[in-house]
């Protein structure tokens, strides 16, 4: 029952880096270099044959000075030494140094697999226009290479199909093959049961033993397991079924030992002891672990506490006590270039990150505060933390604190489960990762304790050297971990915890910055996520500006990306309804999705060769060009995204009546424009404030009303009518968007302006917004969040902004293009605000002094 596929004498050769394709396995290969693209077009897309090619594994290429006149040949060893010819221009930059005659040597393996193309898809790279083919192959049978030769840009080989030798066939009968496969299936099912028991994913292998031919069963299991390149090459060289089943069984048993197989309790404890010995525990902790291991050996498997003790000791063995990532030598010039390329705008934030990394380059073991990126959603806080990890060459893990309300979530549950930090270290596998404490401002306390105080022990360098997780019950050193935090606001972070952190404000983006981010980052990412390219969908810059103006008013770019994704889905429908498929021969069939789902041997796409910097579009055959791209215009926007959600006249419409003023506030989602409404009703002089407000804003409303009452003597609201405007009236102040919590000490000037507008029946200017707090005597106080508030005014089309005079220094960090479109009006007293808020200056003063 060995493989029996009739092969031609000669096959085109595609090589796959340090990866092995085995018979019976589905495999996806990304072909991007000129030679591999040419191979796909000529051998798979233009031939009316079965679409067969040969795939050879290769080791890493090395640079050598070739000897004159050498040509690729099969040789007698396991590898074929191939010298690049003069016209092969695919050498990577890392191989171009040194002598001009130094060229790349590729170590071809002598044994390969004939593969049939089942699916071919084409895409055009977003920036360079380079053509890339994604091909799904199925391995058919083994072959050996007799001779390699160049055929244009790619290689072909004279091959010999590999089958069992005649002596091997005589020794192994059909009954033997059945017996081999039966034993192997038993071992395979044992492994599957172990994976299920340990809650490991089987990756779909549980359906294989009864659904694939016996001749490929061992190959598929080896391909699907986490075997090394050398093990897979050894499997590729194994022609006899008996040898294949033997090697696969050996690998299965090794996996069972790794996962704690079911070969008996003695075996399980022995394997656990070996893992504990190899864990590198400190001496005092190893002493503690050995006591637990001695107790486990004395217990019976069915005895109470046996399983929990075994799991606990296994957790100790899996922790990275000594295993650490080797930190890279920082190239500050390269770091700065990457920082500018990957993150647009936010100049001050990037400068602070660069300074942090530069200081770390000078002194690795210096104590530094934890960086805390504070800003609205969608401005790149998490990506900055990930960038720090990538720059240092450390692993990165994110821990969300948004749902943490129990101190035990940080310290662990005694005898039950570890805390989030220790569990994260176990998952990441090193003791010095970069750990992101996401949404640290959302951690809340209840009757079960305050997580903030547990985090104090984690972040304080004096305490975290001996962090004690209640589940571990032994100290663990967290001093090697680099902690980074994110928050939407610092107001809800406990002061002792905030004292351990260095706050880096990450404000929102200007409309111009959003356009650049969309063109450089968001649109290419959205196209890639939806399987499209610029040949299928084009979103002009003018259309992106309309999306920003009419459909988004966020501080970040999350909502913008969602709208661009909606446009991409509309284009995907258009593309799917048309025939853009690559013309293939009738034998190269489209593989149905259920068969592809979960069955590809490699999860990531592979570069088959070194990719050149650019491929000339003129070299692409017209047969592979797509029709005219789908260009999104203004009419298409409304068809896909619906009517515009925001208009230019919103502010004018909202302040059309007296009693309404425009304020600037900072929320968890960044700066916002808030329309404050005031009205008077018949009543007893009470104040009613609505709109999901906190205590601070309610107090600001009381201050505002008190100032207006005190100032009726000095402010000429109704000069010809002597009437008490407050007596016998209830004042109702409302903040719209009542579902959004609002609480900040910066609304007093807006409240006073709304009340004065109500009593005077004069409308506030629709192009003017304001922010600031005040005393009972009308003196303006500085407030925070000026950058976010000014950016919000810019997004809403506000032209004039009234700020406390003492906040002018904060405008230094506001982008110049924003300030150029705004008129900043400083004010020292409340009277200055009223003079600027009303058309023509209002109200008039009766006295020169207040």
N, C-alpha and C positions, 0 to 999 in steps of 0.2 A: 504494500500500500504506500510505497514511496511516491514522491512527486513524479508525475508523468505529463510533462508539457512539452510539445514540440517547439523547439527554438530554432530560429535561423542561425546560420553560421557566423553572422556578423551583427553586432548591436551597437547603437550609439550609446556612449557612456556619460552618465551624470554622476558626479561625486558629491558626497554629503557630509563633509567635515567629520567630526568625531561622533558620528551617528551610524547605526547599523540598521538596515532594513532586512527583516527576516521573512521567509515565505509565510503566506497566510495573513500577514499584518497589513492593515491600512495605514498609510503614511502620507502626511501633507508636507510638501516641499515648496519653498518660496524661491522662485527663479528670478534673479534680478540682474545678473551680469550679462554682458553681451553674448558670451558663449552659450550660457544656459538658455537665454531668451531665444537665440538662434536655433538651438537644439529643439526647444518646444515647438517653435513655429514650423521647422522643417520636418521633424520626425513625428510629431504628434498631430499637428493641425493641417498639414498639407498632404499627408500620405493616406491613401485608401487602403491601409493595412490595419493590423490589430493594435497599433499604438504601443508596441513593445520597445522598451529601452533597457539598458543594463545600469544598475546602480552599484557603485563601489564605495565602501567606506575608506576614508583617508585619515591619517594622523595629522597633527598640526604641521603646517608648512614651515620649512626652514630656509634660510638664505645661504646659498653656496655659490662658489665660482665654478661654473660648469666646464667640463672638459670638452674640447673641440670635437665636433662630429658625433656626439652621443645622441641616441634617439631612445624613446621609450621602448622598453622590451619587457617581456614577462619575467625572465629570470627564473631562478629556482627557489627563492625564498618566499616568505609570506607577504612581503611588500614589494611593490614595483616602484623604482625610483624614476620619477618623471621630471624632465627638465623643461622649463617653459621655453618655447621657441621665440624667435626674434619678434614676431608680430603679435605676441600675446601681451596685452597692456593691462593686465588685471592685478598687478602687484600692489599690495597695500602700501601706505606711506611708511609703515614701520619697517619695510624691507627695502626702502629706496636709498638708505644711507650707505656710505662706503663707496666701493668701486663701482663704476658704471657697468662692469661686466657681471656684477653680483646679481643673480637671478634666483627666483623662487624654485625650490624643489618640493614636489608634492609626493608624499609616500602613499602610493596606491596599494590597496590590499589586493592580493592575487585572486581572492574568491569574492564573487558578487552575487546579486540576485536579479533575475529578470523580472521586470515589473510592468504592469499594464496600467495605463492612465484611465482612471474612472471618471474624473471630473477635472476640467480646466477652466479657471476663471481669470479674467484679465483686469488689471487696474493700472491707472496712470498716477505716478507719484505727484503729490499736491504741489510741490514747489519746482522741481526740476523737469517735470514732464517725462520722467523715465518710465518705461513700460515694465511691469512686474507681472509674472504669471504665478498663480497658486494652483498647484497640481496635486490631486489626490491619487496616489498610486496604491496598487495592491501587489505585494510580493508573490511571485508565482513559484519559482524554483531556483536552485543554486546553479552557478556556472563557474568555471575557472577561465582565466584570461590566458590565451596563448600569445597574443601579440596586440600591442596598442599602436594606433596610427592616427595622424591628424587628418581631420576632414573639415576643412574650412576653419571656423572658429572653435569647434569642439572635437572631441576624440571619439573614435570608434574602436572596437576591439573584435578580434577573431576569438571565438569562445568555444568551450566544450561543456555541454551540460553535465552536471555532476549527479551521479546516482550511486546507489550502493554497488559495491564491487560484486562480481559474480561469486567470489568466495563468501562474501558477506551474505548474499542472498541465499546461498546454499546452507549457511549456518543458521539463519533466522527464518523460520517458517511463519506462515500466516498465524498459526496458533501462538507462536512466540510474540508476535507483534501485538496480538490481542491481549496477551498476558501483561506485556510491558505497559500498554496503554491503560489496562485495568488498574494496575498498581499505581501508575502515575495519577490516575483520576482519584484514587483513594487519598493519596497524599495531597492532591489539589483541594479536595473537599475538606480535608482536615485544616488546611491553611485558611480556607474561606471561613470555616467556623470560628477559627481563632480571630480572624479579622473582625467578624461580626461580634464576638464576645468582647473584644477590646475596643469596639466601636470605631474601628478603622474602616475607611472606605475601601471597598473591593474594586472600585473602578470598573465595574461591569464584568469582572472575571467570573463571577458566580454563574453566569449563563453560558460560559464557554464549554465546560466538560462534555455536555451532551449535545452541543450544536455545531461543532466543527470537526473536520476530518482528523483521524488519529495521527496522520503523518505531519500535520501542522500544529497539533495541540501543544506540544512542548515548546515550539518556536513562539507561539502566541503568548504562552505564559511567561516566557523569559522576556519577551518584548514589553509586556505589560507590567512586569515587576520592576523594582528599583535596582536593576542590575547595572554593573559598571560597563564601560565601553569594552574593556578587555574580556569580560564575561560574555558579552554579546558577540564579539568577534570569535571567541572560542566556540560559541554555539553555531555561528555561521560556517565555521570550518568543519563542523561535525556532520558528516554525510550519513553515517549509519544511524538508523532509528534508535538502536539500542543505546548508542553513545549519547544521543540527544536526550532520550528519556532519563538516562542516568545523570547527566549534567543538570537537567531541569529539576529532577527530584532533589539533588544535592542543594540547589539554590532554594527550593521550597522549604527544606528543613532548616536552612540557615535563617530564612525569614521567620519561621515558626519560633526558632530560638530567640530571635530579636524581639518578637512580639510576646514572648512568654507562652510557648505552645502548650499543648495538652498531652505531653508525653509522660505525665505523672507529676505528683507533687514534689518528689525529690529533685526531679529535673528542674522544675519551676524555681525552687528555692536555690538550687545551685546556680542557675542562670542569673537570678536576682543578686546573689552574692558576687558573681563576677562583674555585674554592672556596677554594684556599689564600690568594688575595689578600683574600678576604672574611672570613677566619677571625680577623683581628685579632691575629696573632702578635706578640710582642715583637720588637724589631729584631734581636737576636742570634739568635733562633730562626728568624725569617724568612730570615736570611742562610743558616742551616744548611739550611732547607727548599729554598731556591732552588738550592743546590748539588746537592741530591738531584734536583730537577726537571730541571736541566740534564743530569745523568747519565741520567735516564730518557729524555729526548728523543734522546740519542745511542744508546740501546739498541734492539735489535730486539725485537718482541713475543715471539718464540720464544726469545730469549736467556735463559740461566739467570740468575735473580735479577730479571727484569723484573717479574713479578707480585708478588713480595714487596716490591720497592721501591715499586711503585704502591700496594699496600695500605698500606704504612707512611706514605707521603705523604698518602694519603686519610685515615688515622687522625689525622695531625697537623692536617689541615684541619677535621676534625669535632670536635676538642676545643674546649671553651668557654674560650678564652684570656682573653677580655674580657667575654663575655656573662654577666650576673649578674641574679638576681632582685632587684627593688627591695623592700627591707625595709619593712614597714608601720610606721606610727607606732603604738606600743603603747598600747592603751587598757587600763590595768591593772584598772580596775573590770570591764570586760567579760571580761578574761582570768580574773579570779578567779571570776566567775559561771560561765563555761564550765568551768573546772576543777572547781568544786563539782558542776555538773550532770552532767558526763561521767564523773567518778570519785568513787565513794562511799567514805567512810572515808579511811584513810591521811592523817590531818590533817597530821602532821609532814612527810610526803613532799611534799604539795601546798604546804605553807608554804615548803619549801626551793626548789621549782620557781618559786614566785611571787617569792621573793627574788632568784633568779638572773635572772629576766626584768626585775624592777624595776631591778637594778643595771645590766643591759644598756641599759635605757632612758636612764639617766643618762650612760653613757659607752660608746659602741658599740665603740671600738677598744681597750678595756681587755683586758689579758691575764688570762684566767681558766682555772682547771683544767678538764679535761674531766669532765663529769658521768658517773658510772658507777652505774647502778641495779643493786643487788645484792639478789637474792631468789629464791625458788622459782619454778617455772613457773606461769603463769596468774594472776599478781598485778598485771599491767598495766605491766610495765617497757617493753615496746615501744610501748604506747599513750601512755605519758608522753613518750617521745622524739618520737613523731608529733605530739603536742600542742604541743611546743616549736616544731617546724617550722611548724605551722599558725598559731600565735600570731605568729610573726615573718614570715609570708608567704613562707617559703622552701620550695623543693622538698625532698622527703624521699626518701631511698634507704637501704635496709638491706643490709648486707654481712655474711653469716654467716661467722664465723671458726671454727665448730665442726669443720670438716673441714680446716682449714689446718694443714699440717705442713711446708710448704716455705717458706723465706724468699722464694723467687721468686714465690710467690702474692701477696705484698705488693709486692715490688720489680719484678716483671715478669720474663719470660724473654727474654734477649737474642736479638733477631732472630726471635722466635717469636710471643709474645703479651704484651700489657700485663698489669700486676698488677690486682688486684681494684679498687683505689681509682681508678686512672686510667680503667679500663674503665667503672666506675660513673659517673664524671664525664662521660664521653662519652655514656652512655645518658641521664643526667638533663638534659644540655644546658646547664647553668649552672655557673659556677665557685664559687658560694657556697651550695651546698645544706646541709642538715643530714644528715650521714651517721651512721647507726647502726652501730656495730661490735658486732654481736650475738654473744653467747657468747664474750667476749674471754678468759674463763678456760679455754676449751676448746682454745685454740691451743697446739699441742704442737711440740716440737723433735725433730729426728732428724738423720741424717747430712747432710741437705741444708740444714741451717741452723736458726736459731731465729727464728720469726716475731716473737717479742716484741721483739727488738732492731730489727727493721725497723719495728715499730709505734712504737718510741721516736722515730724520725726523723719519723714521721707526726704524732705528738701533741705533740712539743716545739715551741713557737712559735719557738725560735731556729733550728730546723733545717728546718721544713716550708715555709719560704718558697722554698727551692730543692730541693724533693724531686726526686730523680733516679730515674725509672723506667728500668730497664735496657732495656726495649723502645724507649722514646722516645729515650733517650740524650741528652736535653736536660732542663734543670730545669723543673719546673712548680710554680707557687705554690699551696700548699694552705692558706695562712694565712687565706683568706677563708671556709674551710669551718668549720662548727660540728660538732665531733665529739661524739657521745654513745655511751656503751658500756653493755652489759648483761652481767651475770654471775650465776651461781647461788651462787658463793662467792668470797671474796677469797683464800682460802688457796692456790689454784693459780695466782694471778696473780703474775708476776715482780715483786719489790719495786721495781726501777727503773721499771717500767711503772706500777705502782700509785701511785708517788710523783707521777706526772703527773696523777692523777685525783682527783676529789672523790667519795668513796663516799657514796651515799645508800641506806641500808638500806630495802628494801621488804618488810616482814614479810607473813605470811599474814593471812587474814581470820578474824574471829570468826564463829561460826554466825549470830549476829544480823545481821552485815554481809553475809554470804552471802545471807540471805533478802532483804534490801533490794536487793542487786545483782541477784538473780534477778528480782524483781518489776519493777524499774525498767529493766533493761538486757537481761538474758539472754532472758527469755521473749518480749518484743517482737521481738528479733533472730531468735530461733529460729522464731517464727511467720512472719516475713517471708521467711526463707530457705526455708521449706516451703510458701509460697503460702497461708498460713492467716491468719485474723484471730481476734479475740476472740469473734466470733460463732460461730466453728467450734470453738474449743478454749479452755478456761479451766482454769488450774492454780491452785487456791486457795493462799493463803499457808500454811495448815496442811499441805497436801500437799508444798509445797516444803520445809518443815521436816523432814518424814519422809524425803524424798530425801536431805537433808543428813545426817541422823542415821543412816540405815540403809544408804546406798549410796555415800557419799563420806567420806573422811577426809583429803583433800588440803589443802594450805595455800592454794592458789589456787582458781579456779572452773572450770578446764577440764573436769574430770570431771563437775562439776555440769551444765555446759552440754551435755555429751554425753548425760547421762541425760535432760535436758529435750528434747533433739533426738529421742531414742528415743520419748518420749511424743508428740512432734509427728508423727513418722512413723506411729505407730499411729493418730493422729487423721486424718492424711492418707489412710490406707487407708479409714477409715470414710467420709470425705467423698467420696472418689473412687467408692466403691461406691454412693453415693446420688446422686440427680439434683439437684444444686444449681446447675445451669447457668442462666444468664439466659434467659428465654423470648424467642427471636428468631423473625423471620419465616422461612418455609421457604426463602427465597432467600439468607439470611445463613448460610452454611455454616461448619462447623468445619473449619479448615485442617489438613491432616495435618502431623505434626511434621517429617517429612523435608523438606517444602517450606519450612517456616519456618526450619529449621536453617541458620544462616549466611547467610540471605537478607534479613534486615531491614536497611533502609538506615541507621537510626540504632541504635547499640548501647545508648545510654542512653535512659531514659524521659524524655518531655518534658512539661512543664507547658504546656497549651495557653493558659491564661489565668492571671492573678494569682489565687492561691488565697486565699480568705477564711479567717479563723481557725477557723471552725466551721460545720458544716452541721447543721441540726436534723433529727434522725432521724424526726420526725413528717412531714417533707416527702417521705420516701421511700415509694414505693408498696409496698403489702403484697406485690405480686407479686414483689418483689425481695428480700424477707426470707428468711433461711435458717431451717431448722428449729432445734430446741433445740440449744444448744451441747453439745459433748462435754466434760463436767466430770470431771477426773481425781480419783478418790478413792483410799483406801488399798487397796481390793481391786484396782483397776485398776493400781496400782503394781506389785504382785506379778505380775500377769498380763503386764505389758509388760517390767518390769525383772528379773523373777525373784525368788527368795527374798531377803530382806535379807542383805547381806554382812557387816554389823556388828551386834552386839547389845549390850545393856546389861551383860551378865554376862561379857564377854570377859576383863576384868582379873581378876575373881574366879575364873574357871575356870583361867586361866593360872598363878595363884599359889596354887592349891589344895594344892600340895605344897611341902615345904621345899626350899630351894636355889634359889629363883626370886625375883628382885627386879625392880622396875620402874624403868627409867632414862629420862631425857630426853636426846635427842641432836639435833643439827642435821645434816641431810644436804643433798644437792643439791636435794632436793625440799621443803625446809623442815623445820620441826620434826617429830620423830617420837617416838613412845613405843616403847621397846625393852625387851623382856623378856629378862633375862639369866639363863641357866640354869647351875647348877654341880652337879657330881656327883663322887663319889670312887670310884675303882676300885682293885683290888689291883694294886700295881706297885712302882716304885722311887722314888716321890716326884717324878715329872716333872710338868710343867704342859703341858697341851694346850689350845690356844685355836683354835676354829673359827668360821667364819661370814663369810668374805670380808673379812678384817680387815687394816688397815694396820699399819705398824710402831708408830705412836703408841699405838693401843689395846693391842697386844701388850705394850708396855712398861708400860702402866697395869695390865694383869693381873699382871705380875711384881711391881709395887709393891704391889698389893692383897694378893697372897699373902704377900709378905714382911712386911707389916704384921700380917697375921693371925698368922703364926708368932711374931713378936716380942711380940704382945699376948696370947698364951695365958697368960702369967704373970699379967697384970693383969685379964683378962676372965674372969669365972666362967662358963665354958660348961658344964662338968660338975663341979659342986662336990663330988660324992660319989664320983667315979671318977677315979683317977689313971691317965691313959692319954695317950699321944702320938697325937694325931689325925692327924698328917701323915705320920709314919714308916710306910713300907710301903704307901703309897697314891699313886696317880696322880690328879691333879686335872684334870678336864675341864671347861672353861668354853665354853659355846656361845652364840653370838648368832644367833637365828633369822633367817629371810629371808636365807639365805646368798648368794643371787644379787645382793643389793644391797651394793655396796662400802661399808664403814664404817671411818672413821678420824677420830678427834677426841680432843683431850685433855680429856675431861669425863666419863669413865666409871669412874674409880677408886672413887668412893664407892658406885656401884651394884655393882661387882664385890666389894668388901669385904662389903657387905650380903648378897649372894648366898652368899658363902663362910661367913659367920657363921650364916646361916639353915641352910646345909647341915650344919655341924658341930653346931649346937644342936638341929637338927630342929624349929625353930620357924618358923612361916610369917610372911612379911612381910604387912603390911596391904595389902589389895587396892585401897584408895582413895588410896594414897600413892605418889608418884613422886619421883625425886631426880635431881640432877645436880651435878657438882663434881669437881675434881681435888684431890689431896692429896700431902703430902710423906711420906717414910718414917716420920716421927714423928707422923703423924696430923693435921697442920695442914691445913685446907681452903684451897684456892686459888681465886680467882675464875675463871670461864670465860666464854666468849662465847655469843652467840645466845640470851640469856635470853628475849627477846620471842618468838622462834619456838618455844622450848621450852614456855613457859607457854601459848601458844596451842594447841600440840599437846596439852598436858594437858587443856585445856578441851574440845577436840574429842573426846577419848577418854573424857570423863566422869570424869576424875580430880578428887578433891576436895581433896587435900592435896599440896603441893609443898615439898620440902626443897631449899633453896638455900644456897650459901656466904654467910656474913654480908656479905662485901664486894660481893656482887652485888645487894644490896637497892636500890642507887641506880639500877639498870637498870630497875626496875619502874615508874619514872615514865612511861615511854612505853607501857606496857601499858594497853589500854582499861579504863576503870573498871568496865564491866559484866562483864569477865572476872575482875578482881580480887575483885569482890563475891561471886563464886561459888567462890572458891578460898581455902583457908587456907594462907598462906605461912609456912613454918617455917624461920627462919634458923639456921645452924649454923656454929660456929667450928672445931670439931674433929670427928674421926670418931666419937668417943664420943657427941657430940650427935646425929649422924645415926642411930646405932643406937638411941638412946633414943626417937627419934621414929618410926622405921620399924616397930617391933614393938608390938603391942597391949599396953598396960600398961607400956611402957617396958622395953627389954631390950637388952643384958645388964646384969646388976648389976656394979658395980665393987667390988673388994675393998679398994682403996686410994683415999684421997681425992685423991691427986695422981697424975698420969701421968708 
